[in-house]
């Protein structure tokens, strides 16, 4: 029973995520770059190591992502206030603007689709959202 549910959820979530990616406002950035930028925007300034841990990737992979974000002017790197061996990453105004536009477009697409659902379906999704959020954090 749990295996069937796992399969159905995996397929549904993957299809929804793929469809939401199609609503992106700017195709110049990879999903990894936008995800890392969103983490910085949501959680605030952090070291590249902390960002890699939050994104569940290896630090060398995050180094490439951060370099691309810096080169595009979407994030900045400042010296760590306590540990001189580290740096702290922050979202720039341009990065925040890009994320806001991206979120608005994808939220609008999803909100439009939600209007086609019944009140019972909306209630089920409202109840499922925190559970799905907890699943990705495990």
C-alpha positions, 0 to 999 in steps of 0.5 A: 500500500505505501509503495503504491502511494509512494509511486503515485506521489512521486509521479504527481510531484515530478509532473507538477514540478516539471510543469512549474519549471515551464513557467519560469520567467528567465531560462538563463539560469539553471534550476540549481542556481535558482534554488540556491538563490531562493534558499539565500532569499528565504533563509538570509545570508550564509556561507557557501558550506551552509548553502550546500548543506541546505541544498543537499549538494557537495560543496564543490558543486555549490562552488560552481553555482555560487560563481555563476550567481556572482557573475550574473550579479544575483548574489554577492560574497562578503568576508565572514565577520568572525572567521576570516577563512570563510565568506558569507553569501547574500542575495542582491537586489537584482537577485531578489527581483528575479526571484519575485518575478519568477514566483509571481508567474509560477504562483499565478499559473498554479492559482489559475489551476486551483480555481478548477478544483472543487472545495473538497480538492482544495481542502485536501491540498491545503491539508497535504501541503504541510505534509509534503513540506515535511517529506522533503525535509526528511 
